[in-house]
Amino acid sequence: MRTRKPLRPGAVLKNLTALVLALLFVFPVYWMFSSSLKPQHEILAKDPVFVFTPTFENYATATGIDLFWTYVTNSLVVTLGAVILALLVALAASFALARMKFRGRKGIVLVVMMAQMAPWEVMVIAMYMIAREGEMLNSIPLLTLVYFVMVLPFTIWTLRGFIAAVPAELEEAAQIDGCTRGQAFRKVIFPLLAPGLMSTSLFGFITAWNEFAMILMLNKEKESQTLTLWLTQFQTAFGNDWGATMAASTLFALPVLIVFLFLQRKAVGGMTAGAVKG
């Protein structure tokens, strides 16, 4: 019968610190979600109300706003479109940067790093002028391309590290067995990139889903806006209806939470499956 080792004071302190930090981060999310289920008078009560009868009227108010489902569709189209395009381009670019030797490769890596660190907010005016001159304002395809350019540098940089971590001998062994270079990448390297694909997809989704400055400048017409602008205009539309505002905030945060939980679970499974297939 195995005996449990006593916890050291250092380990106890670390666990307590982690617990306190987790509570600090989780409590605002809990309060937002619980407030979205409370009647208005309980939200505005002087003393906090922790035990209440849930109501979904706030969600009905939030989803009943004009063009709500148009905003949902626009957000999903531009976000998923940007992430998928970034993954496709980054897979080819990161493979070339990690495996191939050519003149100017280090310069390209430096440019990718600079683009990743650059604050995109400073490019808003330039993007607006380009879109205006090209008569592409209020365009969902243009917004998708802008978001694609925003998430591409990080995607290339991250996938380059994952590809470089895969031993080149695996690829060479596949080519000796008769695979072309493309087949070796698809059958050997690609399955091992699951954790990198998951992490970059998560980052790209969060970046594009939460982006505000570009959509504010490029898409003025309501039919071409996304949930980001819908959320910022919500308080103006419904006055001091804090229950509906919290419901709107919860609806906006829910897709990110779902994607995070899904990709976090799949990343570990993808790593194991990739190792077996390799």
Helices and strands as residue ranges (DSSP letters): H 9-36, H 40-43, H 57-63, H 68-99, H 105-117, G 120-123, H 124-133, H 140-165, H 168-176, H 181-184, I 185-189, H 190-192, H 194-210, H 213-218, G 222-224, H 227-232, H 234-238, H 242-277
